[in-house]
């Protein structure tokens, strides 16, 4: 308790010195740490309106969507909004040549037309609690790192069980500030989530990968889903008997739009940030891990592009894969550029020099912190080489789809050689693998993977020493005359994991004696070599170093907070609910380049290029533009605003997050950052970093005027 009081004092004492726009704040602590500043910036609601334990509040409308996006509830019938790219996998899974929802969009005109999505869930926070004192009481002086982790796991499990006893809720305790504090999150998860609406990709993904992470943007990046629950309004698996969920709260929607200087805040689930890493870590990420990943992903994307441009079916099959690979590829490029422009490594080193002098000036501090930075030097010297090896293994070896697919049969191989495993268990595993194979081959085009195999393997061998690669791969290449093409030809011709008919034939006749055929399959042999190398050589070494790093980083974090008593620290993002706030603003990324804070429908017409898929404009959208038929969604200046920028500090998981105004009304849906600001996961700069959002009025305009689905707008609470 004493430690928490010290931290709180540090926070409050430094309140006036915080950088507006920076920080991902826990809603539980807004009243103590942020409310005064937020109101000074223009907020008209209270911290209690945002997060309340005893009353309904805005937090009851914010959802973790799927595996890493945010969504918001916008009606009393469980209607939710998120990004088009967050719902992209579901839209793609329902698409075919006959029903191409990616190209044409999808709109359910009544609830009976809404489409179920097996495997998709949304999670709603019930409450969060500071459990730091309870966790720290379980830790004893002199514990080793492994003993400490074991004690934390044990007390966390106890706290989690006690918190949800007798309920359908789930609880998780998470570390903050690298294990200096701990918070528990109690939540409920809904598994019946149905697709309600999605614009055509020429709206929802307008500009494609070319515009991704860029400004100006003209992307209608939204999709609509609905939560269903049982008749008691509780989470339930999909059933035709389920009914729309009635939330405790849903967001009101403002049609006033965003003006420069307006206060905004983003409420969502940012994924991962690492703001307090030492300079060595930034060097490792930007100079050792990112460059090969960027190069290898770029080569994969070029192959995807070639085949997708030749076939509509392949375009549909690889749409989600392309988006997934391209998104982080471009992010890494921007991150490296942003770190360089900000001179982030030198700034980190300046901080470290000051920290070193501060520690050396006091015997107690020198004993506690004097060895931290030299230890980091030694640690990252070892980690950098392993991180590079891991990057090649993941981006090159596992960039081949059939390699990942083949290794999914390893469990069957193990079971088949274990006499304790029953035949019934093996039959059940085969049943699962058939489902697994159907899903894989639905969106698999072997000629793409064949070419990817050649290009990625060749790059891997050209850039890595043989001693650092899985040994079997070197022998296989030699066996095929050092020809990557010949090697690929043989593997793809003979492997059952590249052809569904061959695989089905094998599974139809499967018994334990046939397990050897999995083991000797050429694609499985490659997969086993790659995964085996990772499991036996790379992962153990990295895990040991990471354990050391966790301990060092925790001590360093504590030292930084003591060293900078006038700095207000916020915890790194870790996929827990956060509030970040700033103002609608322009920005200037380069000399003589100044960007306005909003874009309009006119910009879509200016970008139109019928020869490029990403810049095709829907005929009906052009008609609405020509007639200036914007309804009540147009701006007071007579234009149709599309997107806007603000200085909110966001990360990957903030995709789909609501952007709220001073009254807590929905102003837009966050979907991106500017390219120059993607380094904000490592270091935030208020002049360089902007979050990008779709104007909610453009979203409603598309739903109502373009799609004719005004019944969905009528379901929402609109504030004129």
PAPAKE-352957 format. One record per residue (C-alpha): chain; residue number from 1; y, z, x negated. Coordinates in steps of 0.02 Angstrom, whole numbers. Layout:
   dogu   lumfi       yy       zz       xx
      A     NUM        Y        Z        X
...
//
This chain:
   dogu   lumfi       yy       zz       xx
      A       1        0        0        0
      A       2      117       41     -141
      A       3       90     -131     -218
      A       4      131     -216      -52
      A       5      291     -115      -36
      A       6      344     -172     -209
      A       7      311     -353     -165
      A       8      406     -337       -2
      A       9      553     -260      -93
      A      10      555     -404     -217
      A      11      553     -529      -75
      A      12      691     -447       25
      A      13      801     -414     -125
      A      14      793     -597     -171
      A      15      814     -663        6
      A      16      990     -730      -18
      A      17      936     -827     -173
      A      18      799     -932      -92
      A      19      809    -1121      -99
      A      20      828    -1186       79
      A      21      692    -1314      113
      A      22      567    -1247      -11
      A      23      420    -1138       38
      A      24      270    -1130      153
      A      25      289     -963      241
      A      26      165     -856      335
      A      27      220     -844      517
      A      28      168     -661      520
      A      29      307     -621      394
      A      30      448     -730      461
      A      31      543     -586      539
      A      32      551     -489      375
      A      33      572     -633      254
      A      34      646     -787      337
      A      35      725     -758      508
      A      36      898     -716      441
      A      37      905     -872      333
      A      38      832     -983      469
      A      39      966     -925      591
      A      40     1102     -950      462
      A      41     1041    -1131      449
      A      42     1056    -1154      638
      A      43      896    -1089      719
      A      44      928    -1020      893
      A      45      757     -942      931
      A      46      680     -787      854
      A      47      535     -760      736
      A      48      446     -678      882
      A      49      461     -841      980
      A      50      371     -930      838
      A      51      234     -802      805
      A      52      190     -657      918
      A      53       34     -551      927
      A      54       65     -479     1100
      A      55      150     -624     1190
      A      56      126     -811     1201
      A      57      224     -901     1066
      A      58      236    -1069      980
      A      59       87    -1027      870
      A      60      -24    -1039     1025
      A      61       13    -1226     1032
      A      62      -27    -1267      850
      A      63     -201    -1330      802
      A      64     -300    -1367      647
      A      65     -363    -1542      691
      A      66     -531    -1597      621
      A      67     -555    -1567      435
      A      68     -376    -1564      376
      A      69     -237    -1618      494
      A      70     -127    -1527      618
      A      71     -103    -1560      803
      A      72        4    -1483      941
      A      73      -28    -1448     1125
      A      74      102    -1535     1234
      A      75       44    -1500     1412
      A      76      -34    -1364     1517
      A      77     -189    -1475     1530
      A      78     -236    -1469     1347
      A      79     -155    -1634     1297
      A      80     -126    -1641     1109
      A      81      -29    -1752      988
      A      82      -74    -1787      808
      A      83      -55    -1934      689
      A      84     -137    -2103      713
      A      85     -208    -2086      539
      A      86     -281    -1915      583
      A      87     -371    -1988      733
      A      88     -411    -2149      641
      A      89     -594    -2108      611
      A      90     -621    -2074      797
      A      91     -527    -2231      849
      A      92     -629    -2332      725
      A      93     -793    -2256      782
      A      94     -761    -2315      960
      A      95     -709    -2489      902
      A      96     -814    -2646      898
      A      97     -782    -2833      907
      A      98     -794    -2818     1096
      A      99     -684    -2663     1108
      A     100     -569    -2670      958
      A     101     -463    -2516      988
      A     102     -396    -2524      810
      A     103     -316    -2691      845
      A     104     -278    -2675     1031
      A     105     -252    -2488     1053
      A     106     -334    -2377     1182
      A     107     -261    -2291     1335
      A     108     -359    -2187     1460
      A     109     -277    -2211     1629
      A     110     -367    -2060     1699
      A     111     -470    -1916     1631
      A     112     -636    -2002     1670
      A     113     -592    -2137     1541
      A     114     -560    -2014     1399
      A     115     -686    -2036     1258
      A     116     -789    -1894     1181
      A     117     -795    -1874      992
      A     118     -952    -1788      926
      A     119     -913    -1689      770
      A     120     -726    -1674      803
      A     121     -656    -1500      830
      A     122     -487    -1414      842
      A     123     -454    -1234      791
      A     124     -325    -1118      866
      A     125     -261     -964      775
      A     126     -278     -803      876
      A     127     -197     -688      749
      A     128     -174     -654      564
      A     129     -175     -486      476
      A     130     -127     -420      305
      A     131     -287     -340      237
      A     132     -229     -325       56
      A     133     -243     -136       47
      A     134     -419     -137      123
      A     135     -481     -267       -1
      A     136     -399     -189     -154
      A     137     -473      -19     -112
      A     138     -646      -95     -139
      A     139     -600     -149     -317
      A     140     -627      -32     -464
      A     141     -539      -35     -633
      A     142     -640     -119     -769
      A     143     -736     -234     -653
      A     144     -789     -400     -726
      A     145     -730     -557     -637
      A     146     -901     -584     -558
      A     147     -909     -402     -500
      A     148     -734     -418     -429
      A     149     -780     -575     -332
      A     150     -938     -495     -266
      A     151     -842     -342     -206
      A     152     -712     -453     -122
      A     153     -848     -552      -33
      A     154     -931     -393       27
      A     155     -776     -309       97
      A     156     -714     -474      169
      A     157     -877     -500      262
      A     158     -865     -325      334
      A     159     -685     -351      390
      A     160     -728     -519      467
      A     161     -875     -450      565
      A     162     -775     -303      631
      A     163     -631     -416      684
      A     164     -734     -530      796
      A     165     -869     -412      860
      A     166     -904     -445     1043
      A     167     -799     -605     1049
      A     168     -826     -792     1023
      A     169     -692     -791      888
      A     170     -717     -824      703
      A     171     -631     -734      560
      A     172     -601     -772      378
      A     173     -516     -673      240
      A     174     -423     -779      114
      A     175     -341     -735      -53
      A     176     -156     -767      -82
      A     177      -54     -769     -241
      A     178     -216     -803     -335
      A     179     -300     -645     -273
      A     180     -154     -524     -278
      A     181     -146     -516      -88
      A     182     -268     -549       55
      A     183     -246     -600      236
      A     184     -371     -617      378
      A     185     -363     -758      505
      A     186     -448     -743      674
      A     187     -471     -906      769
      A     188     -566     -999      904
      A     189     -636    -1175      888
      A     190     -653    -1306     1024
      A     191     -785    -1441     1001
      A     192     -753    -1548     1154
      A     193     -603    -1653     1104
      A     194     -580    -1822     1187
      A     195     -479    -1975     1139
      A     196     -342    -2009     1267
      A     197     -229    -2138     1186
      A     198     -191    -2231     1027
      A     199      -69    -2373      994
      A     200     -127    -2535      912
      A     201     -137    -2522      723
      A     202       10    -2642      712
      A     203      111    -2496      782
      A     204       12    -2342      728
      A     205      -15    -2408      552
      A     206      131    -2530      539
      A     207      167    -2566      356
      A     208       -9    -2514      306
      A     209      -40    -2460      128
      A     210      114    -2553       66
      A     211      230    -2435      159
      A     212      120    -2281      140
      A     213      214    -2137       54
      A     214      373    -2243       62
      A     215      543    -2239      146
      A     216      609    -2322      249
      A     217      462    -2311      370
      A     218      437    -2393      539
      A     219      266    -2323      584
      A     220      217    -2261      757
      A     221       93    -2142      676
      A     222       27    -2046      827
      A     223     -128    -2030      934
      A     224     -168    -1926     1088
      A     225     -319    -1817     1124
      A     226     -365    -1684     1251
      A     227     -457    -1518     1231
      A     228     -592    -1478     1356
      A     229     -665    -1306     1389
      A     230     -793    -1229     1506
      A     231     -745    -1167     1678
      A     232     -696     -999     1601
      A     233     -571    -1089     1487
      A     234     -679    -1048     1336
      A     235     -739    -1163     1195
      A     236     -896    -1260     1239
      A     237     -997    -1405     1174
      A     238     -968    -1572     1260
      A     239    -1020    -1575     1443
      A     240     -970    -1684     1589
      A     241     -938    -1520     1681
      A     242     -805    -1462     1557
      A     243     -624    -1459     1616
      A     244     -456    -1481     1526
      A     245     -409    -1327     1426
      A     246     -265    -1220     1491
      A     247     -168    -1156     1340
      A     248      -66     -998     1324
      A     249       80    -1105     1270
      A     250      126    -1288     1249
      A     251      274    -1368     1165
      A     252      425    -1431     1259
      A     253      489    -1601     1205
      A     254      671    -1641     1166
      A     255      748    -1812     1198
      A     256      908    -1770     1105
      A     257      848    -1840      939
      A     258      885    -1787      761
      A     259     1058    -1788      684
      A     260     1099    -1767      500
      A     261     1116    -1582      458
      A     262     1012    -1523      606
      A     263      898    -1375      573
      A     264      713    -1418      585
      A     265      552    -1327      550
      A     266      374    -1388      530
      A     267      232    -1282      599
      A     268       60    -1331      535
      A     269      -85    -1318      415
      A     270      -34    -1380      241
      A     271     -188    -1411      135
      A     272     -167    -1366      -48
      A     273      -19    -1336     -160
      A     274      -15    -1269     -339
      A     275      165    -1221     -369
      A     276      132    -1086     -499
      A     277       18    -1175     -622
      A     278       63    -1172     -807
      A     279      124    -1328     -896
      A     280      -50    -1359     -970
      A     281     -120    -1384     -795
      A     282       16    -1508     -747
      A     283      -20    -1606     -905
      A     284     -207    -1608     -866
      A     285     -180    -1668     -688
      A     286      -53    -1803     -726
      A     287     -116    -1863     -895
      A     288     -305    -1841     -889
      A     289     -365    -1835     -708
      A     290     -245    -1948     -613
      A     291     -239    -2104     -725
      A     292     -425    -2150     -718
      A     293     -433    -2107     -533
      A     294     -284    -2219     -498
      A     295     -360    -2364     -595
      A     296     -533    -2350     -517
      A     297     -469    -2332     -340
      A     298     -355    -2480     -365
      A     299     -505    -2587     -412
      A     300     -603    -2531     -259
      A     301     -456    -2568     -145
      A     302     -438    -2744     -215
      A     303     -620    -2779     -170
      A     304     -600    -2703        3
      A     305     -445    -2810       33
      A     306     -533    -2971      -16
      A     307     -678    -2948      104
      A     308     -576    -2873      247
      A     309     -461    -3024      246
      A     310     -613    -3138      267
      A     311     -694    -3052      417
      A     312     -632    -2957      570
      A     313     -796    -2861      578
      A     314     -780    -2804      397
      A     315     -598    -2761      429
      A     316     -654    -2642      568
      A     317     -800    -2573      467
      A     318     -693    -2533      316
      A     319     -530    -2486      401
      A     320     -555    -2297      387
      A     321     -633    -2309      213
      A     322     -488    -2414      150
      A     323     -361    -2293      221
      A     324     -451    -2144      144
      A     325     -461    -2220      -30
      A     326     -285    -2291      -26
      A     327     -199    -2135       37
      A     328     -234    -2025     -114
      A     329     -226    -2173     -234
      A     330      -44    -2202     -192
      A     331       -8    -2017     -183
      A     332      -68    -1993     -363
      A     333       43    -2135     -422
      A     334      194    -2058     -339
      A     335      148    -1884     -399
      A     336      143    -1942     -580
      A     337      309    -2031     -563
      A     338      390    -1882     -478
      A     339      329    -1760     -609
      A     340      399    -1872     -745
      A     341      566    -1897     -657
      A     342      585    -1710     -626
      A     343      538    -1675     -808
      A     344      422    -1546     -733
      A     345      317    -1511     -887
      A     346      468    -1469     -993
      A     347      538    -1360     -853
      A     348      374    -1267     -843
      A     349      375    -1243    -1031
      A     350      552    -1174    -1025
      A     351      495    -1048     -895
      A     352      347    -1002    -1003
      A     353      457     -977    -1157
      A     354      566     -858    -1057
      A     355      412     -768     -990
      A     356      344     -750    -1167
      A     357      507     -674    -1231
      A     358      516     -556    -1081
      A     359      339     -497    -1110
      A     360      366     -473    -1296
      A     361      519     -363    -1266
      A     362      416     -219    -1196
      A     363      256     -146    -1269
      A     364      176     -120    -1098
      A     365      217     -297    -1041
      A     366      160     -370    -1207
      A     367       -8     -283    -1186
      A     368      -26     -345    -1007
      A     369       45     -522    -1021
      A     370       64     -566    -1204
      A     371     -102     -656    -1217
      A     372      -92     -757    -1056
      A     373       -6     -915    -1119
      A     374     -111     -931    -1278
      A     375     -266     -908    -1169
      A     376     -206    -1048    -1057
      A     377     -185    -1161    -1209
      A     378     -366    -1133    -1260
      A     379     -433    -1144    -1083
      A     380     -351    -1308    -1034
      A     381     -398    -1385    -1200
      A     382     -579    -1367    -1141
      A     383     -550    -1402     -957
      A     384     -455    -1565     -985
      A     385     -604    -1654    -1060
      A     386     -720    -1593     -922
      A     387     -595    -1639     -787
      A     388     -589    -1815     -857
      A     389     -780    -1825     -856
      A     390     -785    -1762     -677
      A     391     -654    -1888     -622
      A     392     -756    -2034     -690
      A     393     -915    -1969     -612
      A     394     -834    -1950     -440
      A     395     -722    -2103     -438
      A     396     -839    -2224     -527
      A     397    -1017    -2164     -495
      A     398     -990    -2094     -321
      A     399     -868    -2232     -278
      A     400    -1025    -2335     -243
      A     401    -1068    -2302      -61
      A     402    -1256    -2328      -77
      A     403    -1266    -2201     -218
      A     404    -1198    -2065     -104
      A     405    -1308    -2124       40
      A     406    -1467    -2127      -64
      A     407    -1444    -1950     -126
      A     408    -1446    -1892       55
      A     409    -1635    -1919       47
      A     410    -1657    -1790      -91
      A     411    -1698    -1654       35
      A     412    -1841    -1758      105
      A     413    -1907    -1785      -70
      A     414    -1903    -1598     -107
      A     415    -1983    -1553       59
      A     416    -2122    -1679       37
      A     417    -2177    -1603     -128
      A     418    -2172    -1425      -62
      A     419    -2337    -1374       19
      A     420    -2250    -1232      111
      A     421    -2148    -1357      212
      A     422    -2237    -1407      372
      A     423    -2264    -1585      432
      A     424    -2159    -1542      584
      A     425    -2012    -1496      472
      A     426    -2030    -1660      379
      A     427    -2033    -1756      544
      A     428    -1874    -1668      596
      A     429    -1792    -1714      430
      A     430    -1841    -1897      454
      A     431    -1764    -1892      627
      A     432    -1600    -1829      552
      A     433    -1607    -1963      416
      A     434    -1626    -2100      547
      A     435    -1466    -2042      629
      A     436    -1385    -2029      458
      A     437    -1439    -2208      417
      A     438    -1378    -2279      583
      A     439    -1205    -2206      552
      A     440    -1203    -2268      373
      A     441    -1257    -2447      404
      A     442    -1141    -2466      555
      A     443     -996    -2472      434
      A     444    -1080    -2538      277
      A     445    -1065    -2712      202
      A     446    -1180    -2731       52
      A     447    -1083    -2874      -33
      A     448     -933    -2758      -49
      A     449    -1036    -2618     -123
      A     450    -1125    -2740     -240
      A     451     -959    -2796     -313
      A     452     -892    -2619     -318
      A     453    -1049    -2569     -416
      A     454    -1016    -2702     -549
      A     455     -830    -2666     -568
      A     456     -839    -2475     -567
      A     457     -990    -2463     -682
      A     458     -910    -2582     -806
      A     459     -747    -2482     -805
      A     460     -843    -2319     -829
      A     461     -939    -2384     -980
      A     462     -781    -2460    -1056
      A     463     -682    -2298    -1047
      A     464     -810    -2161    -1081
      A     465     -920    -2122    -1229
      A     466    -1105    -2139    -1191
      A     467    -1135    -1958    -1240
      A     468    -1021    -1901    -1099
      A     469    -1110    -2004     -965
      A     470    -1275    -1978     -873
      A     471    -1406    -2034     -999
      A     472    -1511    -2132     -875
      A     473    -1367    -2250     -840
      A     474    -1356    -2305    -1022
      A     475    -1543    -2341    -1025
      A     476    -1535    -2438     -862
      A     477    -1394    -2548     -926
      A     478    -1492    -2584    -1085
      A     479    -1645    -2627     -981
      A     480    -1543    -2761     -894
      A     481    -1476    -2840    -1053
      A     482    -1309    -2748    -1046
      A     483    -1263    -2858     -897
      A     484    -1181    -2761     -756
      A     485    -1205    -2908     -638
      A     486    -1391    -2922     -675
      A     487    -1410    -2735     -655
      A     488    -1322    -2738     -486
      A     489    -1423    -2888     -428
      A     490    -1588    -2800     -462
      A     491    -1535    -2634     -386
      A     492    -1466    -2709     -226
      A     493    -1612    -2828     -205
      A     494    -1747    -2695     -227
      A     495    -1672    -2534     -158
      A     496    -1712    -2484       20
      A     497    -1545    -2394       27
      A     498    -1446    -2556       35
      A     499    -1540    -2634      180
      A     500    -1575    -2546      346
      A     501    -1728    -2650      387
      A     502    -1812    -2602      224
      A     503    -1766    -2420      251
      A     504    -1827    -2416      431
      A     505    -1991    -2495      379
      A     506    -2012    -2359      249
      A     507    -1971    -2219      371
      A     508    -2085    -2291      505
      A     509    -2234    -2271      389
      A     510    -2178    -2115      298
      A     511    -2295    -1976      244
      A     512    -2293    -1853       99
      A     513    -2384    -1972      -16
      A     514    -2240    -2096       -3
      A     515    -2114    -1973      -76
      A     516    -2136    -2057     -245
      A     517    -2057    -2215     -173
      A     518    -1894    -2120     -148
      A     519    -1898    -2054     -325
      A     520    -1924    -2225     -406
      A     521    -1804    -2321     -294
      A     522    -1674    -2397     -413
      A     523    -1524    -2337     -312
      A     524    -1595    -2162     -290
      A     525    -1631    -2155     -478
      A     526    -1448    -2191     -512
      A     527    -1394    -2062     -383
      A     528    -1508    -1930     -457
      A     529    -1443    -1966     -632
      A     530    -1262    -1949     -575
      A     531    -1284    -1795     -466
      A     532    -1403    -1718     -591
      A     533    -1277    -1741     -732
      A     534    -1145    -1658     -624
      A     535    -1258    -1513     -572
      A     536    -1333    -1481     -744
      A     537    -1195    -1527     -866
      A     538    -1023    -1534     -787
      A     539    -1020    -1408     -645
      A     540    -1086    -1257     -742
      A     541     -959    -1283     -881
      A     542     -815    -1307     -759
      A     543     -868    -1158     -655
      A     544     -866    -1043     -805
      A     545     -694    -1102     -857
      A     546     -629    -1092     -679
      A     547     -685     -910     -667
      A     548     -585     -873     -825
      A     549     -438     -972     -758
      A     550     -440     -877     -593
      A     551     -425     -713     -685
      A     552     -286     -777     -798
      A     553     -191     -858     -656
      A     554     -197     -698     -553
      A     555     -122     -597     -696
      A     556        4     -734     -735
      A     557       57     -740     -551
      A     558       86     -552     -551
      A     559      184     -568     -712
      A     560      294     -709     -645
      A     561      341     -602     -495
      A     562      390     -458     -609
      A     563      482     -574     -728
      A     564      585     -654     -588
      A     565      636     -511     -472
      A     566      774     -619     -395
      A     567      656     -759     -347
      A     568      576     -763     -175
      A     569      394     -814     -195
      A     570      293     -898      -59
      A     571      104     -916      -64
      A     572       25    -1083     -108
      A     573      -43    -1181       40
      A     574     -228    -1155       75
      A     575     -255    -1235      247
      A     576     -186    -1083      339
      A     577      -47    -1089      468
      A     578      127    -1099      389
      A     579      309    -1126      434
      A     580      424    -1228      324
      A     581      604    -1264      366
      A     582      751    -1370      310
      A     583      875    -1495      379
      A     584      878    -1677      432
      A     585      948    -1767      281
      A     586      972    -1929      185
      A     587      922    -1943        3
      A     588      955    -2046     -152
      A     589      796    -2079     -254
      A     590      873    -2186     -391
      A     591     1040    -2238     -462
      A     592     1141    -2337     -333
      A     593     1003    -2318     -201
      A     594     1050    -2217      -47
      A     595      935    -2198      104
      A     596      994    -2157      280
      A     597      893    -2021      367
      A     598      829    -2128      512
      A     599      756    -2300      547
      A     600      761    -2405      706
      A     601      660    -2535      798
      A     602      772    -2667      721
      A     603      691    -2629      552
      A     604      520    -2673      624
      A     605      585    -2844      674
      A     606      660    -2867      501
      A     607      493    -2826      417
      A     608      391    -2940      532
      A     609      276    -3061      440
      A     610      141    -3144      548
      A     611       47    -3195      389
      A     612       19    -3014      337
      A     613      -89    -2905      450
      A     614        9    -2746      414
      A     615      172    -2827      467
      A     616      119    -2912      628
      A     617      230    -2857      774
      A     618      156    -2842      948
      A     619      228    -2972     1069
      A     620      266    -2842     1202
      A     621      359    -2735     1076
      A     622      466    -2886     1030
      A     623      503    -2916     1214
      A     624      556    -2735     1240
      A     625      667    -2750     1086
      A     626      749    -2912     1142
      A     627      786    -2840     1313
      A     628      838    -2671     1240
      A     629      722    -2594     1370
      A     630      712    -2421     1293
      A     631      724    -2320     1453
      A     632      774    -2139     1427
      A     633      704    -2141     1250
      A     634      843    -2240     1165
      A     635      971    -2151     1057
      A     636     1149    -2126     1113
      A     637     1199    -2259      985
      A     638     1103    -2387     1087
      A     639      959    -2411      965
      A     640      778    -2357      971
      A     641      753    -2232      830
      A     642      580    -2240      750
      A     643      568    -2115      606
      A     644      676    -1987      516
      A     645      677    -1884      356
      A     646      711    -1700      325
      A     647      697    -1575      182
      A     648      547    -1479      249
      A     649      419    -1436      115
      A     650      255    -1515      173
      A     651       85    -1559      104
      A     652      -65    -1665      152
      A     653     -129    -1552      292
      A     654       41    -1560      377
      A     655       -4    -1732      443
      A     656       14    -1718      631
      A     657      120    -1560      622
      A     658      259    -1539      750
      A     659      437    -1551      686
      A     660      536    -1430      794
      A     661      722    -1412      821
      A     662      833    -1257      827
      A     663      770    -1215     1002
      A     664      586    -1238      958
      A     665      573    -1404     1052
      A     666      469    -1547      985
      A     667      579    -1670      891
      A     668      450    -1773      798
      A     669      276    -1779      722
      A     670      264    -1761      533
      A     671      157    -1895      450
      A     672      208    -1922      269
      A     673      318    -1884      120
      A     674      428    -1998       19
      A     675      345    -2071     -135
      A     676      470    -1989     -253
      A     677      429    -1819     -178
      A     678      238    -1820     -178
      A     679      242    -1707     -330
      A     680      297    -1567     -212
      A     681      117    -1502     -214
      A     682      149    -1454     -395
      A     683      338    -1430     -401
      A     684      467    -1444     -261
      A     685      638    -1521     -286
      A     686      761    -1511     -140
      A     687      853    -1669     -194
      A     688      696    -1773     -217
      A     689      576    -1712      -82
      A     690      580    -1770       99
      A     691      455    -1759      239
      A     692      442    -1911      352
      A     693      415    -1898      540
      A     694      399    -2012      689
      A     695      540    -1980      813
      A     696      456    -1909      969
      A     697      562    -2026     1075
      A     698      480    -2178      993
      A     699      309    -2100     1026
      A     700      351    -2077     1212
      A     701      430    -2250     1220
      A     702      266    -2328     1158
      A     703      162    -2224     1280
      A     704      273    -2259     1430
      A     705      361    -2427     1408
      A     706      237    -2517     1294
      A     707       68    -2450     1354
      A     708      112    -2413     1534
      A     709       34    -2241     1519
      A     710      181    -2147     1592
      A     711       63    -2027     1678
      A     712       39    -1946     1507
      A     713      226    -1921     1485
      A     714      235    -1849     1661
      A     715      109    -1719     1605
      A     716      227    -1657     1469
      A     717      378    -1541     1483
      A     718      528    -1649     1439
      A     719      699    -1577     1398
      A     720      833    -1708     1425
//
